[in-house]
Amino acid sequence: MPTLAKGQNAPLEADTITISVALSAPADVSALLLTESGKVRTDADFVFFNQPSGPGVQLLTRPGGAEVQITTAQIPTDIDLVRAVITLDNPGATFGQFPAPTARVADATGSLLYEYPIDGLASESVVVALEVYRRQGAWKVRAVGQGYAGGFADLVTDHGISVDDAPASAPAPTPAPAPAASPPAPAQSTEVNLTKGRPVSLVKGQRVSLRKDGGVALTLVKMGLGWDPVEKRGMFGSRAIDIDLDASAVMFADDQIADVCYYGQLQSKDGSVVHQGDNRTGAGDGDDEVIMVDLTRVPAYVNTIMFVVTSYKGQTFEQVQNAFCRLIDATTAGDELARYTLHGGMPFTGMVMAKVFRGGDGWKLQAIGEGIQAKHLGEAAPQLAGFVHI
């Protein structure tokens, strides 16, 4: 029986499958039916113990615990994916207190198709275990493993559910940030080549192939991100305001988040992306935060790594000057290969700076420079999928 790794997907040949969970702690299993936007159409698309039936999805009670049964032929055409969710019964408990849960996928006869050990959980009390999704007319399953430290409230608000119809034990939610509008088309779409000793100065939307002179692919790169606080002038002179910006790398499998790397998790689960530490002021010359990427170790299912900067204290980029990101060849003495600089402040608390992605002939870098409203990675994450395909 194949074992899935986080972010990995696999085909589903059976029309009816069941998803069950092996866990040593009391927990509930539920399901979300989601449109292409990642949201439910109505609260009826949330299947849980008080509402055990939805279109094409049933919550079945078994002696060993509840199971989610999915009949793909009955899923409405405007539903793109179904997510299976595990919620711990005790609102004060976390997954880190117990052995890792295991999600299992079986066909209608009970024969196991796939297994996914959901490791790496710590402070989370809710986790999206698996998702079943459409792809080019067929159905596939993906190992997700996305936890919610904020619990049930974070889960439901993230997926557009009204909490009034949710289980009574759910904590009251904090309002979710409004998602960003669909990303605009980039200003430029041209692609340039790297030239030894001549760093490329990118403009918004421009791409560069991650190959050196002679066509040799880069293997180990650094993304340096930097910024300077705007000086505030007063009667007694001027002073710089401390701006606590945080750089993050978000790894995507297709248009779904597979892993993240930020100040709270300095290394991706596979070790291919490493954050080198948090800078809380923006003071000093050079890079304020650096993220290392070993392109040879990035899992095959990861097609995009997005670099995002968020303002922890809610200050906007109108109070930041000289914000930039630069690509560095980490296999040399630190040669700068390409740089993208933001000119002018923007009334946003977050910025999608750039991404590296797999093209037909290898990895590429693209400057994005689009603002979002997000003070931390948790608020930014639901707004990023639209930037994968620009």
C-alpha positions in Angstrom: 0.0 0.0 0.0 1.6 3.3 -1.0 2.5 5.8 1.7 2.0 9.5 0.8 4.4 12.3 1.9 3.1 15.8 2.6 2.1 17.6 -0.6 2.2 14.4 -2.6 -0.7 13.5 -4.9 -1.9 10.3 -6.3 -4.7 9.1 -8.7 -8.0 7.8 -7.6 -9.5 5.1 -9.8 -12.4 4.2 -7.4 -15.6 6.2 -7.7 -16.4 5.8 -4.0 -13.7 6.1 -1.3 -13.6 6.4 2.4 -11.2 8.5 4.5 -10.5 7.3 8.0 -8.1 8.4 10.7 -6.0 6.5 13.3 -5.4 8.7 16.3 -4.8 8.0 20.0 -6.8 11.0 21.1 -10.5 11.6 20.9 -11.2 13.5 17.7 -13.9 14.4 15.2 -13.7 13.9 11.4 -15.4 16.3 9.1 -15.3 17.4 5.4 -15.5 20.7 3.5 -16.8 20.9 -0.1 -15.0 23.8 -1.8 -15.2 25.7 -5.0 -12.2 26.8 -7.1 -11.9 29.8 -4.7 -11.2 27.5 -1.8 -14.5 28.5 -0.1 -17.8 26.7 0.6 -20.8 27.8 -1.4 -23.1 27.7 1.7 -22.8 26.3 5.2 -24.5 23.1 3.8 -21.1 22.3 2.3 -19.7 21.6 5.7 -20.2 17.9 6.7 -19.8 17.2 10.4 -21.5 15.2 13.2 -24.5 17.6 13.4 -24.8 17.7 9.6 -23.6 14.3 8.4 -24.7 14.5 4.8 -23.7 16.7 1.9 -23.8 16.4 -1.9 -21.6 13.4 -2.7 -20.2 13.3 0.9 -21.4 11.3 3.9 -20.1 11.1 7.4 -20.3 7.4 8.5 -20.2 6.2 12.1 -18.1 3.1 12.5 -17.0 1.1 15.6 -13.4 2.4 15.1 -14.5 6.0 14.6 -16.2 8.2 12.0 -15.2 8.0 8.3 -15.8 10.4 5.4 -17.3 8.7 2.4 -16.9 10.5 -1.0 -18.7 9.4 -4.1 -17.0 11.5 -6.8 -19.8 11.0 -9.4 -22.2 12.8 -7.1 -20.0 15.8 -6.4 -21.5 19.0 -7.9 -19.7 20.3 -11.0 -18.9 23.6 -9.2 -17.1 21.8 -6.4 -13.4 21.4 -7.1 -12.2 19.7 -4.0 -13.2 18.0 -0.8 -11.0 18.4 2.3 -11.1 15.9 5.2 -10.4 17.6 8.5 -9.5 16.2 12.0 -10.5 18.2 15.1 -9.4 17.2 18.6 -12.4 16.9 21.0 -10.6 18.6 23.8 -10.2 22.3 22.9 -7.2 22.6 25.1 -5.3 19.7 23.5 -2.8 19.8 20.6 -1.6 17.2 18.2 1.9 17.6 19.6 0.8 15.9 22.8 0.1 12.6 20.9 1.6 10.3 18.4 1.2 11.5 14.8 -2.3 10.7 13.3 -2.5 8.6 10.2 -5.1 9.2 7.5 -6.1 6.3 5.3 -7.9 6.1 2.0 -9.9 2.9 1.1 -12.2 1.9 -1.7 -15.8 0.8 -1.3 -14.8 -2.8 -0.5 -12.5 -1.6 2.4 -9.2 -2.2 0.5 -6.6 0.3 1.5 -5.4 2.5 -1.3 -3.1 5.0 0.4 -1.8 6.0 3.9 -0.6 9.3 5.1 1.2 9.7 8.5 0.7 13.4 9.4 3.9 14.2 11.2 5.3 17.6 12.1 2.3 18.8 14.0 2.8 20.7 17.3 0.5 23.4 18.7 -2.3 22.7 16.2 -5.7 21.4 17.4 -7.2 21.1 13.9 -5.6 19.8 10.7 -6.6 19.4 7.1 -5.5 15.8 6.5 -6.3 15.0 2.9 -8.0 16.6 0.0 -9.7 14.9 -3.0 -9.7 17.2 -6.1 -10.4 17.4 -9.8 -7.6 17.5 -12.3 -8.3 17.4 -16.0 -11.5 15.4 -15.7 -10.1 12.9 -13.2 -10.0 12.8 -9.4 -6.8 12.7 -7.3 -5.9 12.7 -3.6 -3.3 14.9 -2.0 -1.7 14.7 1.4 -2.1 18.1 2.9 -1.2 18.1 6.7 -2.1 21.8 7.1 -2.6 22.6 10.8 -4.5 25.4 12.5 -3.0 26.6 15.8 -6.0 28.9 16.2 -8.3 25.9 16.2 -11.7 25.4 14.7 -12.4 29.1 14.4 -9.4 29.6 12.1 -10.5 26.7 10.0 -14.1 27.8 9.4 -13.3 31.4 8.7 -10.5 30.4 6.3 -13.1 28.5 4.3 -16.0 31.0 4.4 -18.2 29.1 6.9 -20.7 30.9 9.2 -19.8 29.9 12.7 -23.4 30.2 13.9 -24.1 26.8 12.2 -20.9 25.2 13.4 -20.6 22.8 16.4 -21.4 24.5 19.7 -18.0 23.6 21.1 -16.2 25.7 18.6 -14.5 28.8 19.9 -15.7 32.2 18.7 -13.7 33.2 15.6 -11.7 36.4 15.0 -12.7 37.9 11.7 -10.7 36.6 8.8 -8.9 39.2 6.6 -10.7 40.0 3.3 -8.9 38.1 0.5 -7.0 40.1 -2.0 -8.6 40.7 -5.4 -7.4 38.6 -8.2 -3.8 39.5 -8.9 -3.4 41.9 -11.8 -1.5 40.9 -14.8 2.3 41.6 -14.3 3.6 44.8 -15.9 6.3 42.9 -17.8 6.5 39.2 -18.9 9.8 39.2 -20.7 12.5 36.8 -19.7 16.2 37.7 -19.4 19.3 35.7 -18.9 22.0 35.8 -16.2 25.3 37.2 -17.2 28.5 36.7 -15.1 29.5 39.8 -13.2 26.5 41.7 -14.3 23.5 41.5 -11.9 20.1 41.8 -13.6 17.9 44.6 -12.4 14.4 43.3 -12.7 11.2 45.2 -13.3 7.8 44.1 -12.0 6.6 41.0 -13.7 9.9 40.2 -15.4 11.5 36.7 -15.3 15.0 35.4 -15.3 16.1 31.8 -16.0 18.1 30.4 -13.1 21.0 29.3 -15.3 24.6 30.7 -15.4 26.5 31.5 -18.5 26.8 28.4 -20.5 23.4 27.1 -19.5 24.5 25.5 -16.2 21.6 25.3 -13.8 21.9 27.0 -10.4 21.7 24.6 -7.5 22.0 26.6 -4.2 20.6 30.1 -4.1 19.8 32.7 -1.4 17.0 35.1 -1.5 18.0 38.2 0.4 15.2 40.6 1.4 15.9 44.1 2.8 14.2 47.3 3.7 14.8 50.6 5.4 12.4 52.5 7.7 11.3 55.9 6.5 12.8 58.6 8.7 10.4 60.7 10.7 11.3 64.4 10.9 10.4 66.5 13.9 11.3 69.6 15.8 14.4 68.0 17.3 15.7 66.3 14.1 14.8 63.1 12.4 14.7 59.5 13.6 14.0 56.1 11.9 10.9 54.3 13.0 11.4 50.6 13.8 9.6 48.5 11.2 9.2 44.8 12.1 8.8 43.1 8.7 9.0 39.3 8.4 10.1 37.4 5.3 8.6 34.0 4.5 8.9 31.4 1.8 5.7 29.5 0.9 6.0 26.3 -1.1 3.2 25.3 -3.5 2.2 22.0 -5.0 0.1 23.1 -7.9 -2.0 25.9 -6.3 -2.1 24.4 -2.8 0.4 25.2 0.0 2.6 22.3 0.7 5.0 23.8 3.3 6.2 27.1 4.7 9.4 28.6 6.1 9.3 31.7 8.3 10.5 32.9 11.7 8.3 30.4 13.5 9.6 27.4 11.4 13.1 28.2 10.2 13.3 25.1 8.0 10.9 23.4 5.6 10.0 19.8 6.5 12.2 18.4 3.7 15.1 20.8 4.6 15.3 22.3 1.1 14.4 25.8 2.3 16.1 27.4 5.4 15.3 30.8 6.9 18.4 32.4 8.5 16.7 34.4 11.2 14.3 37.3 12.1 15.2 41.0 11.9 12.8 43.1 13.9 13.9 46.7 13.0 15.2 46.9 9.4 18.2 48.7 10.7 21.6 48.2 9.1 22.9 47.9 5.5 22.4 44.9 3.3 20.0 42.0 3.6 17.6 42.1 6.6 16.5 38.5 6.2 17.9 35.7 4.1 16.2 32.5 2.9 18.4 29.7 1.5 17.0 27.4 -1.2 18.6 24.2 -2.3 16.9 23.7 -5.6 18.3 20.1 -5.9 16.4 19.1 -2.7 13.0 20.8 -3.4 10.5 17.9 -3.7 9.3 17.1 -7.2 5.7 18.0 -6.3 6.6 21.6 -5.3 6.4 23.8 -8.4 6.5 27.3 -6.9 8.2 28.9 -3.9 6.8 32.4 -3.2 8.6 35.0 -1.1 6.4 37.2 1.0 7.1 40.1 3.4 4.5 41.0 6.1 4.4 43.8 8.7 4.0 42.3 12.1 2.9 45.6 13.8 0.5 46.5 11.0 2.6 49.4 9.6 2.2 49.8 5.9 4.8 49.9 3.1 4.2 53.6 3.0 6.5 53.7 6.0 9.2 51.6 4.3 11.7 52.7 1.7 14.2 50.8 -0.4 12.5 47.5 -0.1 14.2 44.9 -2.3 14.8 41.2 -2.9 17.9 39.9 -4.5 19.0 36.5 -5.8 22.5 35.3 -4.7 24.5 32.4 -5.9 25.2 30.5 -2.7 27.7 28.2 -4.4 30.2 31.1 -4.9 31.4 33.9 -2.7 27.9 35.3 -2.7 27.6 36.8 -6.2 24.5 38.8 -6.7 22.6 37.5 -9.8 19.4 39.5 -9.9 17.7 42.3 -7.9 14.2 43.7 -7.7 13.5 47.0 -5.9 10.2 48.4 -4.9 9.9 52.1 -5.7 7.5 54.1 -3.7 5.3 53.2 -0.7 2.1 51.3 -0.9 -0.9 51.2 1.5 -0.5 47.5 2.3 0.7 45.6 5.3 2.1 42.7 3.2 4.0 42.4 -0.1 4.4 39.4 -2.5 7.9 40.2 -3.6 8.9 37.4 -6.0 8.7 33.7 -6.7 10.9 30.9 -8.1 9.0 28.4 -10.1 9.6 25.4 -12.4 9.5 26.3 -16.1 9.7 23.9 -19.0 13.5 24.3 -19.1 14.3 24.6 -15.3 13.8 27.0 -12.4 13.0 30.6 -13.0 12.7 33.8 -10.9 9.9 36.3 -11.4 9.5 39.7 -9.8 5.9 40.2 -8.5 5.7 43.3 -6.2 2.0 43.1 -5.4 0.5 44.3 -2.1 -1.8 42.4 0.2 -3.3 43.1 3.6 -1.6 40.7 6.0 0.3 41.2 9.2 1.6 37.7 9.4 1.9 34.5 7.3 -1.4 33.1 8.5 -3.3 36.1 7.1 -1.2 36.1 3.9 -1.5 32.4 3.0 -5.2 32.4 1.8 -4.3 35.2 -0.6 -1.3 33.7 -2.4 -2.7 31.0 -4.7 -3.7 33.5 -7.3 0.0 34.5 -7.7 1.1 31.0 -8.7 0.0 31.3 -12.3 0.7 34.9 -13.2 
